[in-house]
Amino acid sequence: MKPEKITVASKIDEKTFCRFAIFDTLKLRKRWISPAVFAGILLFCSLLCFLQRGRADQAELLAIVLMAVALGVPGVYFGTFFHSLKTQSGKLRLQKNRLFYTVALSQKGVEVTSAKSGGGHVTYNWNQILAVYKKPGCVYLYVSVKQAFLLPENCMDPSPEDLWDMIADHVPAERIHGEK
């Protein structure tokens, strides 16, 4: 028998947060492409300079400089990204695995209640759900391009399968990404 209501008390730890941030930024928004293209163009130019080393003065030096920039700038970009994840998880005190919000899914829709003092809540109809991604250990429920709710599997009541069945029953298939 399918449950009428599924409640997820989203306790988000550092690992869950970082997995989501990497998925959202690098995979979903594809922010890895620009640094990769930049590196590819400069590495190609570096190769051209190496091929000219016998014909042009200081072609080797220019090739080495281009290679260093091609690898260094994307390295700094990704290093800064991962460092900011660590910094942000520290600011959010994710090491304590604390409750951020409670998500209740029912036939009517999705209700999110904040864990902050005041406990404000927002209700979304099922047709307002933009996308759902099922990843190992967590479901990402996007209500807008810039806002998603994380539903860790270890916080679900009753089971992850029941949650996924409820989502599949109410969200159009083209908005669901992952195992069904």
Secondary structure, DSSP 4 states (H G I P E B T S, - for coil): ---SEEEEEEE--HHHHHHHHHIIIIIIS-TTHHHHHHHHHHHHHHHHHHHTTTTSTTHHHHHHHHHHHHHHHHHHHHHHHHHHHHHHHHHTTGGG--EEEEEEEESS-EEEEE-STT--EEEE-GGG--EEEEETTEEEEEEETTEEEEEEGGGEES-HHHHHHHHHHHS-GGGEES--
